[in-house]
């Protein structure tokens, strides 16, 4: 099973870089189960608004806004594992 993860960011956002690094590390750890991309809200504003993104960084999983702000790496990991159907932490 593969899940789609999108990190909504904006230019100059300091926390956005951290969110991308955390997600990149988790994606590497979980192997080919995570298909992720960065979404620049200035370039894809309509899409961001459609999902309900109000601030950056925000994280959507499978086209659903799950984290409207930066979660801890543990919360993100638990959510991803849950969606992958895995119980490990």
mmCIF file as gemmi writes it, N, C-alpha and C atoms, coordinates in Angstrom:
data_model
loop_
_atom_site.group_PDB
_atom_site.id
_atom_site.type_symbol
_atom_site.label_atom_id
_atom_site.label_alt_id
_atom_site.label_comp_id
_atom_site.label_asym_id
_atom_site.label_entity_id
_atom_site.label_seq_id
_atom_site.pdbx_PDB_ins_code
_atom_site.Cartn_x
_atom_site.Cartn_y
_atom_site.Cartn_z
_atom_site.occupancy
_atom_site.B_iso_or_equiv
_atom_site.pdbx_formal_charge
_atom_site.auth_seq_id
_atom_site.auth_asym_id
_atom_site.pdbx_PDB_model_num
ATOM 1 N N . UNK Axp A 1 ? 0.843 -1.182 0 1 0 ? 1 A 1
ATOM 2 C CA . UNK Axp A 1 ? 0 0 0 1 0 ? 1 A 1
ATOM 3 C C . UNK Axp A 1 ? 0.889 1.246 0 1 0 ? 1 A 1
ATOM 4 N N . UNK Axp A 2 ? 0.501 2.219 -0.778 1 0 ? 2 A 1
ATOM 5 C CA . UNK Axp A 2 ? 1.225 3.486 -0.842 1 0 ? 2 A 1
ATOM 6 C C . UNK Axp A 2 ? 0.279 4.615 -0.47 1 0 ? 2 A 1
ATOM 7 N N . UNK Axp A 3 ? 0.772 5.567 0.301 1 0 ? 3 A 1
ATOM 8 C CA . UNK Axp A 3 ? -0.046 6.723 0.639 1 0 ? 3 A 1
ATOM 9 C C . UNK Axp A 3 ? 0.581 7.988 0.067 1 0 ? 3 A 1
ATOM 10 N N . UNK Axp A 4 ? -0.271 8.941 -0.237 1 0 ? 4 A 1
ATOM 11 C CA . UNK Axp A 4 ? 0.148 10.221 -0.814 1 0 ? 4 A 1
ATOM 12 C C . UNK Axp A 4 ? 0.218 11.255 0.31 1 0 ? 4 A 1
ATOM 13 N N . UNK Axp A 5 ? 1.368 11.894 0.453 1 0 ? 5 A 1
ATOM 14 C CA . UNK Axp A 5 ? 1.561 12.908 1.48 1 0 ? 5 A 1
ATOM 15 C C . UNK Axp A 5 ? 2.029 14.191 0.809 1 0 ? 5 A 1
ATOM 16 N N . UNK Axp A 6 ? 1.38 15.294 1.156 1 0 ? 6 A 1
ATOM 17 C CA . UNK Axp A 6 ? 1.748 16.589 0.597 1 0 ? 6 A 1
ATOM 18 C C . UNK Axp A 6 ? 2.061 17.565 1.717 1 0 ? 6 A 1
ATOM 19 N N . UNK Axp A 7 ? 3.192 18.245 1.591 1 0 ? 7 A 1
ATOM 20 C CA . UNK Axp A 7 ? 3.594 19.275 2.549 1 0 ? 7 A 1
ATOM 21 C C . UNK Axp A 7 ? 3.334 20.624 1.893 1 0 ? 7 A 1
ATOM 22 N N . UNK Axp A 8 ? 2.421 21.382 2.459 1 0 ? 8 A 1
ATOM 23 C CA . UNK Axp A 8 ? 2.109 22.713 1.942 1 0 ? 8 A 1
ATOM 24 C C . UNK Axp A 8 ? 3.063 23.703 2.579 1 0 ? 8 A 1
ATOM 25 N N . UNK Axp A 9 ? 3.782 24.427 1.733 1 0 ? 9 A 1
ATOM 26 C CA . UNK Axp A 9 ? 4.782 25.37 2.234 1 0 ? 9 A 1
ATOM 27 C C . UNK Axp A 9 ? 4.697 26.673 1.466 1 0 ? 9 A 1
ATOM 28 N N . UNK Axp A 10 ? 5.394 27.665 1.989 1 0 ? 10 A 1
ATOM 29 C CA . UNK Axp A 10 ? 5.476 28.957 1.315 1 0 ? 10 A 1
ATOM 30 C C . UNK Axp A 10 ? 6.925 29.436 1.365 1 0 ? 10 A 1
ATOM 31 N N . UNK Axp A 11 ? 7.33 30.226 0.381 1 0 ? 11 A 1
ATOM 32 C CA . UNK Axp A 11 ? 8.701 30.736 0.379 1 0 ? 11 A 1
ATOM 33 C C . UNK Axp A 11 ? 8.993 31.544 1.655 1 0 ? 11 A 1
ATOM 34 N N . UNK Axp A 12 ? 10.147 31.319 2.218 1 0 ? 12 A 1
ATOM 35 C CA . UNK Axp A 12 ? 10.554 32.05 3.412 1 0 ? 12 A 1
ATOM 36 C C . UNK Axp A 12 ? 10.038 31.471 4.716 1 0 ? 12 A 1
ATOM 37 N N . UNK Axp A 13 ? 9.324 30.368 4.661 1 0 ? 13 A 1
ATOM 38 C CA . UNK Axp A 13 ? 8.777 29.732 5.862 1 0 ? 13 A 1
ATOM 39 C C . UNK Axp A 13 ? 9.866 28.886 6.516 1 0 ? 13 A 1
ATOM 40 N N . UNK Axp A 14 ? 10.284 29.279 7.708 1 0 ? 14 A 1
ATOM 41 C CA . UNK Axp A 14 ? 11.345 28.559 8.409 1 0 ? 14 A 1
ATOM 42 C C . UNK Axp A 14 ? 10.939 27.166 8.856 1 0 ? 14 A 1
ATOM 43 N N . UNK Axp A 15 ? 9.714 27.018 9.31 1 0 ? 15 A 1
ATOM 44 C CA . UNK Axp A 15 ? 9.245 25.715 9.781 1 0 ? 15 A 1
ATOM 45 C C . UNK Axp A 15 ? 9.002 24.74 8.63 1 0 ? 15 A 1
ATOM 46 N N . UNK Axp A 16 ? 8.768 25.263 7.437 1 0 ? 16 A 1
ATOM 47 C CA . UNK Axp A 16 ? 8.49 24.408 6.277 1 0 ? 16 A 1
ATOM 48 C C . UNK Axp A 16 ? 9.685 23.517 5.945 1 0 ? 16 A 1
ATOM 49 N N . UNK Axp A 17 ? 10.885 24.081 6.043 1 0 ? 17 A 1
ATOM 50 C CA . UNK Axp A 17 ? 12.089 23.294 5.78 1 0 ? 17 A 1
ATOM 51 C C . UNK Axp A 17 ? 12.209 22.141 6.756 1 0 ? 17 A 1
ATOM 52 N N . UNK Axp A 18 ? 11.894 22.4 8.005 1 0 ? 18 A 1
ATOM 53 C CA . UNK Axp A 18 ? 11.942 21.354 9.023 1 0 ? 18 A 1
ATOM 54 C C . UNK Axp A 18 ? 10.904 20.27 8.709 1 0 ? 18 A 1
ATOM 55 N N . UNK Axp A 19 ? 9.702 20.673 8.327 1 0 ? 19 A 1
ATOM 56 C CA . UNK Axp A 19 ? 8.641 19.709 7.999 1 0 ? 19 A 1
ATOM 57 C C . UNK Axp A 19 ? 9.077 18.811 6.848 1 0 ? 19 A 1
ATOM 58 N N . UNK Axp A 20 ? 9.701 19.388 5.838 1 0 ? 20 A 1
ATOM 59 C CA . UNK Axp A 20 ? 10.152 18.601 4.683 1 0 ? 20 A 1
ATOM 60 C C . UNK Axp A 20 ? 11.246 17.618 5.082 1 0 ? 20 A 1
ATOM 61 N N . UNK Axp A 21 ? 12.146 18.043 5.949 1 0 ? 21 A 1
ATOM 62 C CA . UNK Axp A 21 ? 13.221 17.149 6.396 1 0 ? 21 A 1
ATOM 63 C C . UNK Axp A 21 ? 12.662 15.979 7.206 1 0 ? 21 A 1
ATOM 64 N N . UNK Axp A 22 ? 11.722 16.265 8.096 1 0 ? 22 A 1
ATOM 65 C CA . UNK Axp A 22 ? 11.103 15.208 8.903 1 0 ? 22 A 1
ATOM 66 C C . UNK Axp A 22 ? 10.395 14.211 7.995 1 0 ? 22 A 1
ATOM 67 N N . UNK Axp A 23 ? 9.628 14.719 7.035 1 0 ? 23 A 1
ATOM 68 C CA . UNK Axp A 23 ? 8.896 13.849 6.128 1 0 ? 23 A 1
ATOM 69 C C . UNK Axp A 23 ? 9.848 13.037 5.252 1 0 ? 23 A 1
ATOM 70 N N . UNK Axp A 24 ? 10.907 13.665 4.786 1 0 ? 24 A 1
ATOM 71 C CA . UNK Axp A 24 ? 11.885 12.96 3.958 1 0 ? 24 A 1
ATOM 72 C C . UNK Axp A 24 ? 12.508 11.803 4.739 1 0 ? 24 A 1
ATOM 73 N N . UNK Axp A 25 ? 12.855 12.056 5.988 1 0 ? 25 A 1
ATOM 74 C CA . UNK Axp A 25 ? 13.449 11.018 6.836 1 0 ? 25 A 1
ATOM 75 C C . UNK Axp A 25 ? 12.465 9.867 7.06 1 0 ? 25 A 1
ATOM 76 N N . UNK Axp A 26 ? 11.204 10.198 7.344 1 0 ? 26 A 1
ATOM 77 C CA . UNK Axp A 26 ? 10.2 9.162 7.556 1 0 ? 26 A 1
ATOM 78 C C . UNK Axp A 26 ? 9.939 8.366 6.276 1 0 ? 26 A 1
ATOM 79 N N . UNK Axp A 27 ? 9.902 9.052 5.151 1 0 ? 27 A 1
ATOM 80 C CA . UNK Axp A 27 ? 9.672 8.376 3.873 1 0 ? 27 A 1
ATOM 81 C C . UNK Axp A 27 ? 10.808 7.392 3.582 1 0 ? 27 A 1
ATOM 82 N N . UNK Axp A 28 ? 12.037 7.789 3.854 1 0 ? 28 A 1
ATOM 83 C CA . UNK Axp A 28 ? 13.174 6.889 3.659 1 0 ? 28 A 1
ATOM 84 C C . UNK Axp A 28 ? 13.083 5.691 4.593 1 0 ? 28 A 1
ATOM 85 N N . UNK Axp A 29 ? 12.677 5.938 5.83 1 0 ? 29 A 1
ATOM 86 C CA . UNK Axp A 29 ? 12.563 4.879 6.83 1 0 ? 29 A 1
ATOM 87 C C . UNK Axp A 29 ? 11.471 3.873 6.464 1 0 ? 29 A 1
ATOM 88 N N . UNK Axp A 30 ? 10.365 4.366 5.926 1 0 ? 30 A 1
ATOM 89 C CA . UNK Axp A 30 ? 9.225 3.496 5.626 1 0 ? 30 A 1
ATOM 90 C C . UNK Axp A 30 ? 9.289 2.898 4.222 1 0 ? 30 A 1
ATOM 91 N N . UNK Axp A 31 ? 10.311 3.232 3.482 1 0 ? 31 A 1
ATOM 92 C CA . UNK Axp A 31 ? 10.497 2.638 2.162 1 0 ? 31 A 1
ATOM 93 C C . UNK Axp A 31 ? 9.583 3.242 1.11 1 0 ? 31 A 1
ATOM 94 N N . UNK Axp A 32 ? 9.158 2.414 0.195 1 0 ? 32 A 1
ATOM 95 C CA . UNK Axp A 32 ? 8.361 2.877 -0.939 1 0 ? 32 A 1
ATOM 96 C C . UNK Axp A 32 ? 6.873 3.009 -0.625 1 0 ? 32 A 1
ATOM 97 N N . UNK Axp A 33 ? 6.524 3.132 0.623 1 0 ? 33 A 1
ATOM 98 C CA . UNK Axp A 33 ? 5.111 3.214 0.995 1 0 ? 33 A 1
ATOM 99 C C . UNK Axp A 33 ? 4.59 4.647 1.006 1 0 ? 33 A 1
ATOM 100 N N . UNK Axp A 34 ? 5.494 5.623 0.889 1 0 ? 34 A 1
ATOM 101 C CA . UNK Axp A 34 ? 5.1 7.031 0.957 1 0 ? 34 A 1
ATOM 102 C C . UNK Axp A 34 ? 5.487 7.735 -0.336 1 0 ? 34 A 1
ATOM 103 N N . UNK Axp A 35 ? 4.504 8.326 -0.97 1 0 ? 35 A 1
ATOM 104 C CA . UNK Axp A 35 ? 4.73 9.135 -2.16 1 0 ? 35 A 1
ATOM 105 C C . UNK Axp A 35 ? 4.451 10.576 -1.729 1 0 ? 35 A 1
ATOM 106 N N . UNK Axp A 36 ? 5.505 11.379 -1.57 1 0 ? 36 A 1
ATOM 107 C CA . UNK Axp A 36 ? 5.29 12.728 -1.041 1 0 ? 36 A 1
ATOM 108 C C . UNK Axp A 36 ? 5.814 13.789 -1.993 1 0 ? 36 A 1
ATOM 109 N N . UNK Axp A 37 ? 5.219 14.962 -1.828 1 0 ? 37 A 1
ATOM 110 C CA . UNK Axp A 37 ? 5.662 16.106 -2.625 1 0 ? 37 A 1
ATOM 111 C C . UNK Axp A 37 ? 5.433 17.39 -1.837 1 0 ? 37 A 1
ATOM 112 N N . UNK Axp A 38 ? 6.203 18.401 -2.226 1 0 ? 38 A 1
ATOM 113 C CA . UNK Axp A 38 ? 6.051 19.73 -1.638 1 0 ? 38 A 1
ATOM 114 C C . UNK Axp A 38 ? 5.084 20.518 -2.509 1 0 ? 38 A 1
ATOM 115 N N . UNK Axp A 39 ? 4.145 21.202 -1.878 1 0 ? 39 A 1
ATOM 116 C CA . UNK Axp A 39 ? 3.182 22.038 -2.585 1 0 ? 39 A 1
ATOM 117 C C . UNK Axp A 39 ? 3.433 23.487 -2.171 1 0 ? 39 A 1
ATOM 118 N N . UNK Axp A 40 ? 3.869 24.3 -3.108 1 0 ? 40 A 1
ATOM 119 C CA . UNK Axp A 40 ? 4.066 25.729 -2.857 1 0 ? 40 A 1
ATOM 120 C C . UNK Axp A 40 ? 2.689 26.383 -2.944 1 0 ? 40 A 1
ATOM 121 N N . UNK Axp A 41 ? 2.204 26.923 -1.83 1 0 ? 41 A 1
ATOM 122 C CA . UNK Axp A 41 ? 0.838 27.459 -1.843 1 0 ? 41 A 1
ATOM 123 C C . UNK Axp A 41 ? 0.691 28.67 -2.749 1 0 ? 41 A 1
ATOM 124 N N . UNK Axp A 42 ? 1.773 29.366 -3.04 1 0 ? 42 A 1
ATOM 125 C CA . UNK Axp A 42 ? 1.683 30.499 -3.95 1 0 ? 42 A 1
ATOM 126 C C . UNK Axp A 42 ? 1.456 30.038 -5.389 1 0 ? 42 A 1
ATOM 127 N N . UNK Axp A 43 ? 1.963 28.861 -5.719 1 0 ? 43 A 1
ATOM 128 C CA . UNK Axp A 43 ? 1.8 28.323 -7.063 1 0 ? 43 A 1
ATOM 129 C C . UNK Axp A 43 ? 0.526 27.496 -7.21 1 0 ? 43 A 1
ATOM 130 N N . UNK Axp A 44 ? 0.052 26.925 -6.109 1 0 ? 44 A 1
ATOM 131 C CA . UNK Axp A 44 ? -1.13 26.07 -6.155 1 0 ? 44 A 1
ATOM 132 C C . UNK Axp A 44 ? -2.15 26.525 -5.107 1 0 ? 44 A 1
ATOM 133 N N . UNK Axp A 45 ? -2.43 27.821 -5.109 1 0 ? 45 A 1
ATOM 134 C CA . UNK Axp A 45 ? -3.309 28.418 -4.11 1 0 ? 45 A 1
ATOM 135 C C . UNK Axp A 45 ? -4.716 27.821 -4.132 1 0 ? 45 A 1
ATOM 136 N N . UNK Axp A 46 ? -5.293 27.635 -5.313 1 0 ? 46 A 1
ATOM 137 C CA . UNK Axp A 46 ? -6.643 27.081 -5.396 1 0 ? 46 A 1
ATOM 138 C C . UNK Axp A 46 ? -6.723 25.689 -4.77 1 0 ? 46 A 1
ATOM 139 N N . UNK Axp A 47 ? -5.72 24.868 -5.035 1 0 ? 47 A 1
ATOM 140 C CA . UNK Axp A 47 ? -5.682 23.521 -4.467 1 0 ? 47 A 1
ATOM 141 C C . UNK Axp A 47 ? -5.549 23.585 -2.941 1 0 ? 47 A 1
ATOM 142 N N . UNK Axp A 48 ? -4.678 24.463 -2.457 1 0 ? 48 A 1
ATOM 143 C CA . UNK Axp A 48 ? -4.492 24.606 -1.01 1 0 ? 48 A 1
ATOM 144 C C . UNK Axp A 48 ? -5.786 25.05 -0.334 1 0 ? 48 A 1
ATOM 145 N N . UNK Axp A 49 ? -6.472 26.017 -0.931 1 0 ? 49 A 1
ATOM 146 C CA . UNK Axp A 49 ? -7.733 26.505 -0.368 1 0 ? 49 A 1
ATOM 147 C C . UNK Axp A 49 ? -8.788 25.402 -0.39 1 0 ? 49 A 1
ATOM 148 N N . UNK Axp A 50 ? -8.817 24.64 -1.467 1 0 ? 50 A 1
ATOM 149 C CA . UNK Axp A 50 ? -9.775 23.535 -1.596 1 0 ? 50 A 1
ATOM 150 C C . UNK Axp A 50 ? -9.638 22.532 -0.454 1 0 ? 50 A 1
ATOM 151 N N . UNK Axp A 51 ? -8.389 22.281 -0.021 1 0 ? 51 A 1
ATOM 152 C CA . UNK Axp A 51 ? -8.163 21.343 1.085 1 0 ? 51 A 1
ATOM 153 C C . UNK Axp A 51 ? -8.317 21.993 2.459 1 0 ? 51 A 1
ATOM 154 N N . UNK Axp A 52 ? -8.396 23.314 2.509 1 0 ? 52 A 1
ATOM 155 C CA . UNK Axp A 52 ? -8.567 23.997 3.783 1 0 ? 52 A 1
ATOM 156 C C . UNK Axp A 52 ? -7.288 24.457 4.435 1 0 ? 52 A 1
ATOM 157 N N . UNK Axp A 53 ? -6.212 24.553 3.685 1 0 ? 53 A 1
ATOM 158 C CA . UNK Axp A 53 ? -4.927 25.005 4.227 1 0 ? 53 A 1
ATOM 159 C C . UNK Axp A 53 ? -5.022 26.492 4.556 1 0 ? 53 A 1
ATOM 160 N N . UNK Axp A 54 ? -4.755 26.832 5.815 1 0 ? 54 A 1
ATOM 161 C CA . UNK Axp A 54 ? -4.798 28.221 6.262 1 0 ? 54 A 1
ATOM 162 C C . UNK Axp A 54 ? -3.423 28.757 6.644 1 0 ? 54 A 1
ATOM 163 N N . UNK Axp A 55 ? -2.491 27.851 6.891 1 0 ? 55 A 1
ATOM 164 C CA . UNK Axp A 55 ? -1.144 28.277 7.271 1 0 ? 55 A 1
ATOM 165 C C . UNK Axp A 55 ? -0.143 27.221 6.822 1 0 ? 55 A 1
ATOM 166 N N . UNK Axp A 56 ? 1.113 27.607 6.84 1 0 ? 56 A 1
ATOM 167 C CA . UNK Axp A 56 ? 2.168 26.663 6.476 1 0 ? 56 A 1
ATOM 168 C C . UNK Axp A 56 ? 3.111 26.472 7.647 1 0 ? 56 A 1
ATOM 169 N N . UNK Axp A 57 ? 3.701 25.313 7.772 1 0 ? 57 A 1
ATOM 170 C CA . UNK Axp A 57 ? 3.466 24.134 6.967 1 0 ? 57 A 1
ATOM 171 C C . UNK Axp A 57 ? 2.21 23.391 7.4 1 0 ? 57 A 1
ATOM 172 N N . UNK Axp A 58 ? 1.539 22.817 6.439 1 0 ? 58 A 1
ATOM 173 C CA . UNK Axp A 58 ? 0.394 21.943 6.667 1 0 ? 58 A 1
ATOM 174 C C . UNK Axp A 58 ? 0.668 20.646 5.928 1 0 ? 58 A 1
ATOM 175 N N . UNK Axp A 59 ? 0.063 19.567 6.396 1 0 ? 59 A 1
ATOM 176 C CA . UNK Axp A 59 ? 0.299 18.267 5.777 1 0 ? 59 A 1
ATOM 177 C C . UNK Axp A 59 ? -1.026 17.587 5.46 1 0 ? 59 A 1
ATOM 178 N N . UNK Axp A 60 ? -1.156 17.187 4.201 1 0 ? 60 A 1
ATOM 179 C CA . UNK Axp A 60 ? -2.328 16.439 3.75 1 0 ? 60 A 1
ATOM 180 C C . UNK Axp A 60 ? -1.902 15.011 3.446 1 0 ? 60 A 1
ATOM 181 N N . UNK Axp A 61 ? -2.78 14.082 3.788 1 0 ? 61 A 1
ATOM 182 C CA . UNK Axp A 61 ? -2.533 12.673 3.492 1 0 ? 61 A 1
ATOM 183 C C . UNK Axp A 61 ? -3.717 12.165 2.686 1 0 ? 61 A 1
ATOM 184 N N . UNK Axp A 62 ? -3.412 11.595 1.531 1 0 ? 62 A 1
ATOM 185 C CA . UNK Axp A 62 ? -4.445 11.085 0.621 1 0 ? 62 A 1
ATOM 186 C C . UNK Axp A 62 ? -5.539 12.116 0.372 1 0 ? 62 A 1
ATOM 187 N N . UNK Axp A 63 ? -5.121 13.334 0.026 1 0 ? 63 A 1
ATOM 188 C CA . UNK Axp A 63 ? -6.026 14.437 -0.337 1 0 ? 63 A 1
ATOM 189 C C . UNK Axp A 63 ? -6.924 14.912 0.804 1 0 ? 63 A 1
ATOM 190 N N . UNK Axp A 64 ? -6.498 14.692 2.039 1 0 ? 64 A 1
ATOM 191 C CA . UNK Axp A 64 ? -7.239 15.158 3.216 1 0 ? 64 A 1
ATOM 192 C C . UNK Axp A 64 ? -6.271 15.923 4.121 1 0 ? 64 A 1
ATOM 193 N N . UNK Axp A 65 ? -6.639 17.141 4.503 1 0 ? 65 A 1
ATOM 194 C CA . UNK Axp A 65 ? -5.802 17.923 5.406 1 0 ? 65 A 1
ATOM 195 C C . UNK Axp A 65 ? -5.848 17.278 6.781 1 0 ? 65 A 1
ATOM 196 N N . UNK Axp A 66 ? -4.731 16.703 7.188 1 0 ? 66 A 1
ATOM 197 C CA . UNK Axp A 66 ? -4.664 15.978 8.468 1 0 ? 66 A 1
ATOM 198 C C . UNK Axp A 66 ? -3.998 16.83 9.542 1 0 ? 66 A 1
ATOM 199 N N . UNK Axp A 67 ? -2.958 17.556 9.161 1 0 ? 67 A 1
ATOM 200 C CA . UNK Axp A 67 ? -2.239 18.409 10.099 1 0 ? 67 A 1
ATOM 201 C C . UNK Axp A 67 ? -2.259 19.841 9.57 1 0 ? 67 A 1
ATOM 202 N N . UNK Axp A 68 ? -3.118 20.708 10.133 1 0 ? 68 A 1
ATOM 203 C CA . UNK Axp A 68 ? -3.182 22.097 9.677 1 0 ? 68 A 1
ATOM 204 C C . UNK Axp A 68 ? -1.978 22.933 10.128 1 0 ? 68 A 1
ATOM 205 N N . UNK Axp A 69 ? -1.145 22.352 10.968 1 0 ? 69 A 1
ATOM 206 C CA . UNK Axp A 69 ? 0.106 22.985 11.357 1 0 ? 69 A 1
ATOM 207 C C . UNK Axp A 69 ? 1.135 21.887 11.585 1 0 ? 69 A 1
ATOM 208 N N . UNK Axp A 70 ? 2.352 22.257 11.863 1 0 ? 70 A 1
ATOM 209 C CA . UNK Axp A 70 ? 3.449 21.299 11.957 1 0 ? 70 A 1
ATOM 210 C C . UNK Axp A 70 ? 3.265 20.343 13.135 1 0 ? 70 A 1
ATOM 211 N N . UNK Axp A 71 ? 3.128 19.036 12.855 1 0 ? 71 A 1
ATOM 212 C CA . UNK Axp A 71 ? 3.032 18.064 13.947 1 0 ? 71 A 1
ATOM 213 C C . UNK Axp A 71 ? 4.433 17.675 14.415 1 0 ? 71 A 1
ATOM 214 N N . UNK Axp A 72 ? 4.493 17.05 15.564 1 0 ? 72 A 1
ATOM 215 C CA . UNK Axp A 72 ? 5.782 16.496 15.996 1 0 ? 72 A 1
ATOM 216 C C . UNK Axp A 72 ? 6.104 15.33 15.073 1 0 ? 72 A 1
ATOM 217 N N . UNK Axp A 73 ? 7.373 14.982 14.978 1 0 ? 73 A 1
ATOM 218 C CA . UNK Axp A 73 ? 7.743 13.873 14.106 1 0 ? 73 A 1
ATOM 219 C C . UNK Axp A 73 ? 7.096 12.577 14.587 1 0 ? 73 A 1
ATOM 220 N N . UNK Axp A 74 ? 6.914 12.441 15.906 1 0 ? 74 A 1
ATOM 221 C CA . UNK Axp A 74 ? 6.276 11.229 16.441 1 0 ? 74 A 1
ATOM 222 C C . UNK Axp A 74 ? 4.814 11.157 16.006 1 0 ? 74 A 1
ATOM 223 N N . UNK Axp A 75 ? 4.076 12.274 16.096 1 0 ? 75 A 1
ATOM 224 C CA . UNK Axp A 75 ? 2.67 12.273 15.675 1 0 ? 75 A 1
ATOM 225 C C . UNK Axp A 75 ? 2.544 11.956 14.195 1 0 ? 75 A 1
ATOM 226 N N . UNK Axp A 76 ? 3.431 12.529 13.391 1 0 ? 76 A 1
ATOM 227 C CA . UNK Axp A 76 ? 3.391 12.273 11.961 1 0 ? 76 A 1
ATOM 228 C C . UNK Axp A 76 ? 3.694 10.805 11.678 1 0 ? 76 A 1
ATOM 229 N N . UNK Axp A 77 ? 4.684 10.273 12.344 1 0 ? 77 A 1
ATOM 230 C CA . UNK Axp A 77 ? 5.06 8.86 12.165 1 0 ? 77 A 1
ATOM 231 C C . UNK Axp A 77 ? 3.913 7.937 12.546 1 0 ? 77 A 1
ATOM 232 N N . UNK Axp A 78 ? 3.282 8.193 13.693 1 0 ? 78 A 1
ATOM 233 C CA . UNK Axp A 78 ? 2.159 7.37 14.147 1 0 ? 78 A 1
ATOM 234 C C . UNK Axp A 78 ? 1.011 7.426 13.142 1 0 ? 78 A 1
ATOM 235 N N . UNK Axp A 79 ? 0.707 8.614 12.632 1 0 ? 79 A 1
ATOM 236 C CA . UNK Axp A 79 ? -0.37 8.766 11.655 1 0 ? 79 A 1
ATOM 237 C C . UNK Axp A 79 ? -0.056 8.008 10.368 1 0 ? 79 A 1
ATOM 238 N N . UNK Axp A 80 ? 1.164 8.123 9.885 1 0 ? 80 A 1
ATOM 239 C CA . UNK Axp A 80 ? 1.539 7.423 8.657 1 0 ? 80 A 1
ATOM 240 C C . UNK Axp A 80 ? 1.482 5.91 8.842 1 0 ? 80 A 1
ATOM 241 N N . UNK Axp A 81 ? 1.994 5.428 9.955 1 0 ? 81 A 1
ATOM 242 C CA . UNK Axp A 81 ? 1.955 3.993 10.22 1 0 ? 81 A 1
ATOM 243 C C . UNK Axp A 81 ? 0.517 3.499 10.356 1 0 ? 81 A 1
ATOM 244 N N . UNK Axp A 82 ? -0.316 4.288 10.989 1 0 ? 82 A 1
ATOM 245 C CA . UNK Axp A 82 ? -1.726 3.931 11.143 1 0 ? 82 A 1
ATOM 246 C C . UNK Axp A 82 ? -2.394 3.792 9.781 1 0 ? 82 A 1
ATOM 247 N N . UNK Axp A 83 ? -2.122 4.734 8.908 1 0 ? 83 A 1
ATOM 248 C CA . UNK Axp A 83 ? -2.727 4.696 7.569 1 0 ? 83 A 1
ATOM 249 C C . UNK Axp A 83 ? -2.158 3.569 6.714 1 0 ? 83 A 1
ATOM 250 N N . UNK Axp A 84 ? -0.967 3.146 7.035 1 0 ? 84 A 1
ATOM 251 C CA . UNK Axp A 84 ? -0.369 2.023 6.321 1 0 ? 84 A 1
ATOM 252 C C . UNK Axp A 84 ? -0.802 0.685 6.916 1 0 ? 84 A 1
ATOM 253 N N . UNK Axp A 85 ? -1.545 0.755 8.037 1 0 ? 85 A 1
ATOM 254 C CA . UNK Axp A 85 ? -2.021 -0.464 8.672 1 0 ? 85 A 1
ATOM 255 C C . UNK Axp A 85 ? -0.968 -1.172 9.489 1 0 ? 85 A 1
ATOM 256 N N . UNK Axp A 86 ? -0.019 -0.406 9.989 1 0 ? 86 A 1
ATOM 257 C CA . UNK Axp A 86 ? 1.058 -0.997 10.793 1 0 ? 86 A 1
ATOM 258 C C . UNK Axp A 86 ? 0.915 -0.512 12.228 1 0 ? 86 A 1
ATOM 259 N N . UNK Axp A 87 ? 1.218 -1.386 13.164 1 0 ? 87 A 1
ATOM 260 C CA . UNK Axp A 87 ? 1.058 -1.045 14.585 1 0 ? 87 A 1
ATOM 261 C C . UNK Axp A 87 ? 2.341 -0.614 15.262 1 0 ? 87 A 1
ATOM 262 N N . UNK Axp A 88 ? 3.453 -0.708 14.577 1 0 ? 88 A 1
ATOM 263 C CA . UNK Axp A 88 ? 4.707 -0.341 15.25 1 0 ? 88 A 1
ATOM 264 C C . UNK Axp A 88 ? 4.806 1.162 15.425 1 0 ? 88 A 1
ATOM 265 N N . UNK Axp A 89 ? 5.591 1.595 16.363 1 0 ? 89 A 1
ATOM 266 C CA . UNK Axp A 89 ? 5.724 3.024 16.661 1 0 ? 89 A 1
ATOM 267 C C . UNK Axp A 89 ? 7.101 3.514 16.435 1 0 ? 89 A 1
